[in-house]
Amino acid sequence: MPTYHIRFRGIVQGVGFRPFVYEKAREQGLKGWVKNSGNGLEIRVTTTEHRARQFYKYVKKNAPPHSLITKQSFRKVKDQPFTEFTIVESTKGKQAGTLLAPDIALCDSCRKELNNPVDRRYRYPFITCLHCGPRYSIISELPYDRPNTTMADLQMCRECMVEYELPGGYRQHSQTNSCPECAIPLHLFNQEAEEISQNADDIVAICVKALTSGHILAVKGIGGYLLLTDATNRQSIDTLRHRKQRPAKPFALMYPDIATAKGDAILYPHHEDALRAPDAPVVLCERKDKPASGICGEQVAPGLGTVGILLPYSPLYELLLQQVKRPLIATSANISGAPIIYRDKQALEYLGNLADYILTFDRDIVAPQDDSVVQYTSAGNRILLRRSRGLAPNYQPYPFKKITKPVLAMGADLKGSFTLADRNKVLISQFLGNQEAYDSQVSFRETLTHLHELYSFKPGIILADSHPGYHSTQMAEELSKDEGAELVYVQHHKAHFMAVLAENGLLNSGEDILGFIWDGTGYGDDNQIWGGEIFIRQHKRISRYSHLSYFPVLAGDKMSREPRLSAMSLIRDLPEAEHLLKNYFSDREWDFYKKLAVYPERVSTSSMGRFLDGIGCLLGAGTHNTYEAETAMKLEHLAQKYSGNNPPYYEMKSKNGAINWKPFLSGILNDIEKRVHPHEIAAGVFHSLAAMIYKVSEETGISRLAFSGGVFQNAVLVNEFIQKNPGNIELYFHKQLSPNDENISFGQIAWYEAEIG
């Protein structure tokens, strides 16, 4: 009887693939084996070619739900007799074919066991199975087997081992299997890092009492520590804001269940589906005016109409929320702007300044991750705001055909990420923070080193943002020298454009495509600061078709933190509008910035982000950003509150490769003087920008439009684009990546493939 070898590559480890193959092979009476290897998942069967091919097709079509097959092969090998079908020991080797599985939220089956008083895992805070639990966060080596995770030193008890070996069970070959008999040790500490208890039941009881009494807890999760406190307690929230140095940035809320969340926010089916999904992200939802749970809405998200909601995604969080029975603030355990704390030693050293108690356990985290964040347009289109736990690492169907050397793309500084690509895979790291912060640079380097070592990856080409001052660019230059790799610089906005094209399978399209790339900043080819760009891709080449007319950058990066400076820059030639801003400056500041605005050697910008900051300031949405994009988010909130059907139209005129925004601004200033409500004006802003993109489409005759850049995180704006589509225009947005700078590293590789590779 002939023998056949089947191989699947992709996310095929840590998702229950071996037990699935084992069960189906036994059902079909096949003999052979299945195993994990460095090349993915391998199967060998001795049978007829027809039966082997049928089995191959069946497995490919019905693969486990969390798997992703990127490549497969079927071949005849030397005949080999088998007496049964078994799962055999994994083998190492080159890790070319294995992609890391993201962490998976607590599944329904484990949740039922957790709450079943007669189950042996009743209230066990680390219950997992084949279909849920930590994956990426605990993998130290490949292939994915327990000895290669941070659970290597935790031995399974006899009953767990029986489950592990039981054919057909949903813990068969579950690498994270444990129970109260072989439990992961749990530890509770006070602010002075003195251990209070190691008893799981006592610890949960103490934590529940502390939370209901208004205390702040630091609790270890999947990708790092979260700070938890009562969202209905004003004093607790104020204390948390003071300790975390986060005066106004919105907090996410963790709810016991969807029913409780519905009492506080408006949830549509797509919100509920997202909350229940295996990636369990934070989902932005519209907050109700009178929340049933009594959350302090304005303290949770000052000046905003939305609230970020998530459900307990680990069994430990589930136990706490079940017993607290109210929403808790759930925010990354860090000082605002620094990376999430994930090491236990760091937690005990630093978190006593933030939390009253620290709850940890003996399962180390290898890959730190914040919670992922998503929002939806009113039409139900998902916009990914942060791609991290549950959604990372991210993989793209391999779109690159000309690249022959391994490539490392270093991304940008804000919303850092990196991308690794070779002939077999494209791997995009999780969100790695703002690279201006030293701790974020350390986290970036550690994550890069970890993935380099996992895949034995040695880059032949390194891609960097063309901004000479970016820390990510400087890291790329260092690595290029250390690795002896070619270094190539990629313009920021062209990388954005290529990212959205590649993600939508348009990299090799011969069709003309318009790219609207709108964000806050990026170093331009003319040494100015770009950000309101319109590109055309024709004959597979990019050209800058038009851009927002330049206006002065006042005080460098300070302008991104002070929208009043953007507003002053916009009205610099309009003395009749100065009264709208003068109260926001001292006399000395006003004179200084006025002179700066007309200084002949100044840097200018075409940034749509800064333009909208200025408009937001003029409408009263803010003069200073206490967190990134604060004024832009409040401008979006103003527009969301508009209840009419006919918002004003403000014209932008395109001429000589630039979009003249002065008529647009004049219309807004006139409406302000006429005391038109800010809600209506804000709605008019986004209505008019949508009209502008279709006008550009009409004047160019191009009906394919792609969008990238942080401005397109604005759900109101994206919704306007979709609703105003005349029907003959194809719109392309990011689907699995965020429109913000997280996608830059992927776009750099796409640009290299298209322009140079």
LODREN-297430 format. One line per field, with one value per residue (C-alpha): z, y, x. Coordinates in nm, 3 decimals. Example, Ala and Ser with C-alpha at 12.3 -4.5 7.8 and 13.67 -1.06 7.14 Angstrom:
BEGIN
Z <- c(0.780;0.714);
Y <- c(-0.450;-0.106);
X <- c(1.230;1.367);
END
This chain:
BEGIN
Z <- c(0.000;-0.095;0.162;0.121;0.302;0.363;0.498;0.602;0.679;0.852;1.188;1.234;1.585;1.907;1.745;1.797;1.453;1.558;1.760;1.472;1.219;1.461;1.516;1.148;1.042;1.298;1.184;0.825;0.922;0.808;0.948;0.991;1.206;1.255;1.419;1.465;1.309;1.225;0.882;1.014;1.057;0.890;0.819;0.683;0.576;0.409;0.188;-0.171;-0.354;-0.389;-0.014;0.072;-0.158;-0.024;0.330;0.225;0.074;0.374;0.625;0.415;0.383;0.745;0.932;1.296;1.342;1.468;1.203;0.890;0.611;0.394;0.203;0.161;-0.018;-0.104;-0.225;-0.243;-0.023;0.041;0.139;0.515;0.702;0.998;1.236;1.370;1.351;1.620;1.726;1.729;1.892;1.739;1.550;1.524;1.223;1.021;1.137;0.784;0.775;1.121;1.208;1.571;1.691;1.860;2.215;2.232;2.476;2.722;2.524;2.614;2.707;2.956;3.092;3.165;3.344;3.539;3.670;3.728;4.102;4.030;3.773;3.894;3.742;3.919;3.976;3.859;3.734;3.460;3.282;2.909;2.631;2.269;2.165;2.412;2.628;2.585;2.273;2.129;2.470;2.616;2.323;2.374;2.094;1.805;1.742;1.978;2.255;2.630;2.678;2.441;2.642;2.976;3.122;3.064;3.436;3.536;3.539;3.462;3.727;3.648;3.557;3.331;3.160;3.101;2.936;2.736;2.592;2.557;2.189;2.083;2.401;2.374;2.586;2.383;2.332;2.489;2.578;2.843;3.031;3.413;3.701;4.077;4.145;3.925;3.945;3.821;4.149;4.222;4.442;4.595;4.714;4.882;4.775;4.961;4.758;5.067;4.985;5.140;5.012;4.773;4.817;4.503;4.673;4.943;4.685;4.473;4.784;4.898;4.549;4.516;4.853;4.758;4.426;4.579;4.845;4.586;4.576;4.264;4.166;3.924;3.781;3.546;3.229;2.898;2.754;3.065;3.379;3.385;3.645;3.763;3.973;4.024;3.731;3.949;4.214;4.138;4.399;4.269;3.915;4.027;4.225;3.927;3.697;3.944;3.995;3.625;3.521;3.279;3.332;3.048;2.819;2.813;3.003;2.881;3.089;3.152;3.201;3.356;3.051;2.747;2.925;3.182;2.909;2.724;3.021;2.976;2.601;2.268;2.127;1.777;1.662;1.517;1.855;2.032;1.778;1.827;2.206;2.190;1.928;2.009;1.994;2.251;2.174;2.335;2.130;2.119;2.163;2.208;2.576;2.706;2.878;3.185;3.232;3.431;3.623;3.755;3.580;3.606;3.231;3.211;3.431;3.232;2.892;2.940;2.653;2.444;2.362;2.332;2.583;2.524;2.634;2.672;2.832;3.060;2.823;3.083;3.348;3.626;3.502;3.461;3.827;3.948;3.731;3.818;4.185;4.165;3.947;3.810;3.537;3.617;3.458;3.283;3.165;3.092;3.400;3.317;3.352;3.063;2.747;2.866;2.752;2.944;3.238;3.192;3.394;3.754;3.889;3.723;3.853;4.214;4.175;4.007;4.038;4.411;4.305;4.095;4.268;4.622;4.546;4.287;4.169;3.976;3.887;3.780;3.405;3.247;2.952;2.660;2.420;2.590;2.432;2.505;2.445;2.083;2.010;1.736;1.644;1.381;1.146;1.170;0.870;1.060;0.892;1.130;1.190;1.375;1.613;1.784;1.668;1.955;2.187;1.997;1.661;1.658;1.513;1.191;0.867;0.512;0.219;0.060;-0.199;-0.284;-0.586;-0.666;-0.322;-0.300;0.023;0.375;0.448;0.779;0.773;1.080;1.046;1.194;1.540;1.637;1.662;1.615;1.452;1.238;0.959;0.866;0.516;0.328;0.061;0.295;0.513;0.605;0.982;1.126;1.493;1.747;1.828;2.000;2.121;2.058;1.979;2.117;2.463;2.567;2.731;2.406;2.215;2.459;2.410;2.031;2.036;2.269;2.053;1.738;1.894;2.013;1.667;1.497;1.721;1.683;1.305;1.276;1.066;0.916;0.704;0.376;0.333;0.600;0.524;0.724;0.724;0.538;0.843;0.961;1.319;1.379;1.641;1.427;1.142;1.366;1.488;1.123;1.048;1.343;1.244;0.884;0.995;1.242;0.996;0.684;0.524;0.252;0.392;0.196;0.302;0.222;0.225;0.498;0.302;0.007;0.256;0.382;0.027;-0.059;0.266;0.183;-0.177;-0.071;0.197;-0.064;-0.320;-0.552;-0.554;-0.899;-1.036;-1.365;-1.289;-1.199;-0.827;-0.621;-0.275;-0.005;0.266;0.554;0.889;1.134;1.015;0.783;0.626;0.263;-0.044;-0.052;0.312;0.428;0.657;0.458;0.574;0.340;0.033;-0.280;-0.482;-0.816;-0.900;-1.275;-1.458;-1.113;-1.024;-0.757;-0.816;-0.590;-0.764;-0.511;-0.146;0.109;0.058;0.288;0.610;0.860;1.127;1.451;1.716;1.557;1.729;1.985;1.724;1.744;2.119;2.100;1.845;1.919;1.720;1.420;1.443;1.459;1.158;0.957;1.036;1.010;0.716;0.862;1.126;1.148;1.299;1.560;1.832;1.821;1.944;2.136;2.470;2.430;2.441;2.666;2.496;2.485;2.328;2.072;1.953;1.941;1.738;1.503;1.412;1.375;1.132;0.882;0.931;0.577;0.665;0.841;0.776;0.628;0.639;0.431;0.726;0.733;1.098;1.195;0.974;1.159;1.491;1.398;1.297;1.621;1.825;1.647;1.731;2.098;2.096;2.266;2.274;2.416;2.368;2.696;2.491;2.125;1.895;2.184;1.990;1.678;1.882;2.034;1.689;1.580;1.888;1.796;1.451;1.598;1.799;1.488;1.435;1.111;0.754;0.569;0.711;0.560;0.267;0.279;-0.051;-0.116;-0.455;-0.634;-0.851;-0.968;-0.763;-0.436;-0.257;-0.148;0.192;0.243;0.107;0.336;0.637;0.541;0.531;0.878;1.018;0.869;1.033;1.366;1.344;1.259;1.573;1.383;1.637;1.654;1.607;1.268;1.160;1.262;1.063;0.769;0.793;0.733;0.484;0.279;0.291;0.157;-0.124;-0.202;-0.254;-0.504;-0.683;-0.721;-0.847;-1.106;-1.227;-1.267;-1.406;-1.156;-0.982;-0.748;-0.421;-0.138;0.210;0.474;0.760;1.113;1.003;0.873;1.226;1.232;1.201;1.103;0.812;0.687;0.715;0.505;0.233;0.226;0.234;-0.036;-0.279;-0.601;-0.661;-0.932;-0.709;-0.546;-0.197;-0.033;0.340;0.573;0.696;0.915;0.981;1.141;0.912;1.151;1.151;1.263;0.893;0.786;0.826;0.604;0.355;0.339;0.216;-0.032;-0.164;-0.198;-0.390;-0.626;-0.678;-0.642;-0.576);
Y <- c(0.000;0.342;0.613;0.985;1.288;1.592;1.923;2.231;2.562;2.869;2.894;2.519;2.483;2.575;2.559;2.191;2.081;1.756;1.625;1.724;1.528;1.237;1.212;1.236;0.988;0.736;0.792;0.716;0.411;0.559;0.452;0.676;0.975;1.350;1.580;1.939;2.038;2.348;2.332;2.338;2.038;1.711;1.405;1.068;0.806;0.468;0.409;0.439;0.763;0.832;0.799;1.001;1.285;1.279;1.306;1.589;1.785;1.718;1.846;2.156;2.238;2.166;2.288;2.400;2.741;2.932;2.794;2.965;2.755;2.955;2.673;2.299;2.008;1.649;1.399;1.030;0.905;0.573;0.304;0.268;0.021;0.147;-0.044;0.256;0.635;0.825;1.168;1.144;1.357;1.698;1.772;2.096;2.231;2.550;2.734;2.838;2.706;2.778;3.095;3.183;3.152;3.463;3.439;3.322;3.445;3.215;2.989;2.905;2.545;2.646;2.923;2.662;2.441;2.739;2.804;2.442;2.355;1.983;2.026;1.968;2.301;2.495;2.847;2.746;3.074;2.915;2.685;2.644;2.392;2.330;2.625;2.898;3.035;3.195;3.115;3.388;3.544;3.230;3.073;3.084;2.840;2.651;2.406;2.480;2.221;2.269;2.240;2.537;2.759;2.936;2.643;2.407;2.369;2.311;1.937;1.799;1.584;1.232;1.338;1.617;1.376;1.135;1.419;1.516;1.165;1.096;1.055;1.291;1.499;1.878;1.879;1.612;1.752;2.083;2.231;2.470;2.201;2.235;2.208;2.280;1.969;2.089;2.454;2.752;2.922;3.246;3.525;3.839;4.124;4.458;4.792;4.716;4.394;4.182;3.857;3.831;3.495;3.205;3.046;3.100;3.117;3.354;3.572;3.610;3.694;3.958;4.110;4.125;4.298;4.541;4.630;4.684;4.904;5.139;5.006;4.976;4.635;4.545;4.206;4.002;3.902;3.744;4.010;4.211;4.366;4.564;4.818;4.750;4.969;5.032;5.234;5.355;5.507;5.868;5.879;5.557;5.693;6.023;5.837;5.617;5.919;6.093;5.790;5.700;6.067;6.038;6.341;6.294;6.000;5.763;5.437;5.105;4.925;4.551;4.422;4.092;4.019;4.176;4.220;4.452;4.641;4.698;4.892;5.149;5.161;5.106;4.774;4.658;4.297;4.371;4.509;4.196;3.969;4.154;4.134;3.758;3.694;3.490;3.805;3.978;4.339;4.663;4.780;5.147;5.191;5.489;5.563;5.606;5.934;5.747;5.432;5.163;5.048;5.394;5.427;5.771;5.825;6.171;6.066;5.748;5.924;6.304;6.499;6.190;6.010;5.665;5.416;5.129;4.797;4.455;4.126;3.914;3.727;3.526;3.297;3.504;3.820;3.620;3.513;3.868;4.023;3.753;3.832;4.210;4.223;4.571;4.726;4.785;5.026;4.810;4.998;4.900;4.896;5.166;5.535;5.702;5.678;5.390;5.026;4.784;4.617;4.240;4.107;4.007;4.166;4.497;4.471;4.431;4.708;4.973;4.893;4.965;5.331;5.271;4.993;4.896;4.524;4.329;3.993;3.776;3.411;3.183;3.176;3.420;3.639;3.634;3.865;4.171;4.305;4.570;4.502;4.542;4.820;4.842;5.067;5.056;5.299;5.330;5.096;4.830;4.868;4.775;5.018;4.872;5.128;4.909;4.565;4.370;4.091;3.837;3.997;3.972;3.865;3.939;3.752;3.849;3.614;3.647;3.926;3.974;3.794;3.982;3.997;3.729;3.824;3.826;4.177;4.357;4.674;4.896;5.105;5.453;5.607;5.663;5.338;5.132;4.791;4.589;4.338;4.033;3.889;3.611;3.365;3.184;3.439;3.796;3.848;4.182;4.245;4.371;4.742;4.845;5.195;5.537;5.497;5.842;5.679;5.495;5.209;5.157;5.135;4.866;4.675;4.708;4.567;4.280;4.178;4.201;3.986;3.730;3.684;3.688;3.402;3.207;3.206;3.222;3.530;3.719;4.017;4.091;4.415;4.660;4.926;5.248;5.560;5.848;6.076;6.120;6.192;5.883;5.642;5.353;5.487;5.513;5.155;5.045;5.214;5.037;4.699;4.747;4.784;4.494;4.255;4.371;4.432;4.676;4.981;5.149;5.452;5.467;5.781;5.759;5.827;5.613;5.327;5.397;5.388;5.064;4.903;4.949;4.836;4.521;4.438;4.457;4.248;4.545;4.548;4.394;4.562;4.746;4.971;5.338;5.398;5.716;5.709;5.947;5.935;6.161;6.169;6.396;6.392;6.235;6.354;6.452;6.422;6.803;6.818;6.953;6.775;6.588;6.448;6.555;6.362;6.242;5.995;5.833;5.491;5.446;5.177;5.045;5.367;5.626;6.001;6.281;6.414;6.678;6.772;7.004;7.350;7.407;7.606;7.691;7.448;7.644;7.521;7.181;6.878;7.110;7.187;6.826;6.870;7.217;7.246;7.620;7.648;7.471;7.711;8.013;7.887;7.853;8.206;8.381;8.594;8.655;8.931;8.936;8.584;8.653;8.723;8.355;8.250;8.535;8.423;8.095;8.271;8.513;8.841;8.728;8.392;8.560;8.796;8.517;8.272;8.544;8.626;8.257;8.212;8.460;8.361;8.296;7.989;7.805;7.443;7.396;7.114;6.968;6.761;6.685;6.583;6.925;7.093;6.916;6.996;7.364;7.337;7.151;7.426;7.693;7.495;7.466;7.102;7.180;7.395;7.139;6.762;6.580;6.258;6.180;6.294;6.428;6.728;6.519;6.272;6.554;6.702;6.362;6.357;6.701;6.569;6.256;6.473;6.645;6.519;6.699;6.573;6.867;6.967;7.272;7.237;7.398;7.406;7.298;7.398;7.195;7.387;7.336;7.022;7.169;7.177;7.529;7.502;7.876;7.882;7.584;7.773;8.093;7.909;7.769;8.109;8.266;8.002;8.054;8.427;8.345;8.126;7.805;7.524;7.349;7.013;7.126;7.279;6.968;6.750;6.986;6.941;6.566;6.596;6.838;6.627;6.332;6.550;6.657;6.305;6.228;6.554;6.445;6.108;6.282;6.520;6.238;5.984;5.728;5.518;5.315;5.496;5.371;5.523;5.505;5.718;5.795;6.039;5.739;5.610;5.867;5.665;5.969;6.050;5.691;5.661;5.976;5.826;5.508;5.676;5.931;5.675;5.733;5.359;5.338;5.399;5.121;5.211;5.028;5.048;4.851;4.530;4.342;4.635;4.970;5.277;5.443;5.406;5.043;4.957;5.149;4.856;4.634;4.918;4.967;4.611;4.652;4.971;4.795;4.510;4.749;5.008;4.825;4.452);
X <- c(0.000;0.148;0.228;0.152;0.286;0.065;0.192;-0.003;0.166;0.030;-0.148;-0.164;-0.017;-0.195;-0.538;-0.631;-0.515;-0.339;-0.638;-0.870;-0.661;-0.626;-1.000;-1.092;-0.824;-0.950;-1.310;-1.207;-1.004;-0.672;-0.336;-0.034;0.057;0.030;0.285;0.396;0.725;0.919;0.758;0.404;0.174;0.270;0.058;0.159;-0.095;-0.067;-0.369;-0.480;-0.407;-0.780;-0.845;-0.533;-0.638;-0.993;-0.858;-0.624;-0.913;-1.137;-0.881;-0.810;-1.180;-1.278;-0.969;-1.017;-1.182;-0.876;-0.641;-0.513;-0.363;-0.127;0.038;-0.012;0.149;0.067;0.328;0.401;0.685;0.854;0.603;0.572;0.346;0.137;-0.089;-0.284;-0.309;-0.119;0.000;0.379;0.645;0.708;1.029;1.220;1.405;1.366;1.057;0.963;0.609;0.471;0.285;0.221;-0.138;-0.279;-0.409;-0.770;-1.034;-1.211;-1.448;-1.809;-1.728;-1.461;-1.686;-1.956;-1.706;-1.576;-1.928;-2.031;-2.006;-1.967;-1.690;-1.335;-1.231;-1.506;-1.372;-1.026;-0.871;-0.655;-0.900;-0.818;-0.873;-0.779;-0.992;-0.896;-0.620;-0.278;-0.076;0.149;0.201;0.367;0.556;0.931;1.025;0.869;0.711;0.422;0.451;0.438;0.817;0.851;0.617;0.639;0.440;0.734;0.809;0.445;0.376;0.030;-0.136;-0.257;-0.613;-0.490;-0.252;-0.541;-0.736;-0.428;-0.403;-0.776;-0.873;-1.151;-1.149;-1.133;-0.819;-0.641;-0.290;-0.393;-0.056;-0.195;-0.389;-0.398;-0.645;-0.662;-0.449;-0.162;-0.252;-0.059;0.039;-0.147;-0.006;-0.158;0.066;0.002;0.151;0.473;0.516;0.444;0.266;-0.080;-0.204;-0.144;-0.488;-0.694;-1.035;-0.910;-0.737;-1.051;-1.257;-1.004;-0.990;-1.368;-1.397;-1.120;-1.284;-1.627;-1.462;-1.312;-0.956;-0.739;-0.601;-0.323;-0.418;-0.204;-0.384;-0.284;-0.055;0.029;-0.114;-0.440;-0.545;-0.901;-1.128;-1.499;-1.640;-1.930;-1.703;-1.601;-1.328;-1.171;-1.163;-1.011;-0.745;-0.662;-0.632;-0.403;-0.178;-0.162;-0.107;-0.396;-0.620;-0.869;-0.791;-1.090;-1.082;-1.220;-1.481;-1.491;-1.846;-1.959;-2.173;-2.339;-2.673;-2.513;-2.329;-2.657;-2.786;-2.509;-2.448;-2.619;-2.502;-2.590;-2.545;-2.201;-2.090;-2.212;-2.044;-1.715;-1.737;-1.798;-1.528;-1.216;-1.001;-1.229;-1.129;-1.237;-1.537;-1.634;-2.010;-2.240;-2.293;-2.647;-2.736;-2.860;-2.652;-2.831;-2.523;-2.444;-2.107;-1.951;-1.968;-1.816;-1.526;-1.471;-1.463;-1.464;-1.617;-1.695;-2.017;-1.867;-1.733;-1.493;-1.644;-1.486;-1.583;-1.362;-1.131;-0.938;-1.093;-0.933;-1.105;-1.427;-1.418;-1.363;-1.635;-1.890;-1.861;-1.815;-2.130;-2.058;-1.844;-1.479;-1.237;-0.977;-0.670;-0.311;-0.092;0.159;0.224;0.043;0.255;0.479;0.442;0.223;0.400;0.413;0.705;0.627;0.945;0.856;0.501;0.613;0.869;0.653;0.281;0.264;0.259;-0.051;-0.245;-0.343;-0.304;-0.108;-0.244;0.000;0.068;0.352;0.299;0.541;0.450;0.693;0.509;0.350;0.031;-0.227;-0.595;-0.703;-0.955;-1.219;-1.508;-1.781;-1.946;-2.322;-2.340;-2.146;-1.805;-1.524;-1.237;-0.942;-0.793;-0.532;-0.421;-0.273;-0.393;-0.601;-0.525;-0.146;0.078;-0.103;-0.044;-0.119;-0.167;0.173;0.132;0.500;0.644;0.966;1.133;1.400;1.581;1.433;1.303;1.258;1.046;1.077;0.761;0.723;0.756;0.394;0.196;0.514;0.518;0.756;0.702;0.909;0.877;1.049;0.945;0.707;0.535;0.454;0.439;0.326;0.402;0.154;0.118;0.442;0.365;0.517;0.885;0.964;0.944;1.260;1.066;0.875;1.203;1.318;0.991;1.025;1.378;1.284;0.986;1.198;1.471;1.214;1.062;1.403;1.512;1.186;1.223;1.604;1.536;1.831;1.727;1.899;1.707;1.591;1.331;1.292;1.079;1.246;1.213;1.575;1.469;1.257;1.388;1.266;1.480;1.784;1.726;1.706;2.036;2.202;2.059;2.164;2.526;2.505;2.340;2.524;2.183;2.088;1.905;1.624;1.420;1.048;0.833;0.571;0.252;0.352;0.389;0.037;-0.098;0.079;-0.039;-0.406;-0.348;-0.162;-0.419;-0.695;-0.507;-0.447;-0.068;-0.050;-0.361;-0.317;-0.617;-0.572;-0.632;-0.664;-0.514;-0.637;-0.371;-0.466;-0.289;-0.109;0.248;0.503;0.826;0.764;0.983;1.007;1.129;0.793;0.548;0.287;-0.047;-0.328;-0.218;-0.392;-0.187;-0.256;-0.124;-0.103;0.092;0.189;0.371;0.278;0.264;0.144;-0.165;-0.268;-0.248;-0.398;-0.246;0.048;0.014;0.290;0.408;0.426;0.671;0.736;0.581;0.422;0.157;0.030;-0.020;-0.178;-0.460;-0.473;-0.147;-0.306;-0.600;-0.367;-0.174;-0.497;-0.625;-0.287;-0.409;-0.756;-0.735;-1.115;-1.104;-0.838;-1.093;-1.194;-0.850;-0.690;-0.828;-0.642;-0.302;-0.121;-0.024;0.337;0.246;0.022;0.294;0.553;0.344;0.215;0.575;0.655;0.366;0.515;0.879;1.015;1.227;0.948;0.849;0.502;0.252;-0.027;-0.155;-0.527;-0.486;-0.351;-0.611;-0.893;-0.725;-0.745;-1.111;-1.185;-1.023;-1.228;-1.544;-1.453;-1.338;-1.009;-0.698;-0.452;-0.443;-0.386;-0.371;-0.320;-0.604;-0.815;-0.946;-1.005;-1.212;-1.414;-1.474;-1.603;-1.828;-1.970;-2.060;-2.219;-2.457;-2.595;-2.949;-3.039;-3.039;-2.886;-2.546;-2.374;-2.137;-1.793;-1.607;-1.249;-1.111;-0.845;-0.599;-0.241;-0.183;-0.310;-0.643;-0.729;-0.894;-0.946;-1.306;-1.377;-1.241;-1.422;-1.752;-1.692;-1.591;-1.904;-2.122;-1.946;-2.019;-2.384;-2.392;-2.467;-2.446;-2.105;-2.279;-2.406;-2.076;-1.883;-2.122;-2.071;-1.694;-1.711;-1.996;-1.785;-1.470;-1.670;-1.802;-1.446;-1.314;-1.590;-1.518;-1.155;-1.274;-1.491;-1.219;-0.965;-1.208;-1.078;-1.341;-1.119;-1.045;-0.824;-0.792;-0.520;-0.387;-0.501;-0.773;-0.969;-1.012;-1.293;-1.615;-1.825;-1.594;-1.575;-1.954;-1.994;-1.775;-1.979;-2.321;-2.236;-2.100;-2.299;-2.282;-2.019;-1.716;-1.512;-1.390;-1.100;-1.031;-0.807;-0.967;-0.718;-0.483;-0.547;-0.550;-0.303;0.076;0.059;0.029;0.340;0.582;0.364;0.328;0.705;0.747;0.461;0.624;0.960;0.801;0.623;0.894;1.226;1.192);
END
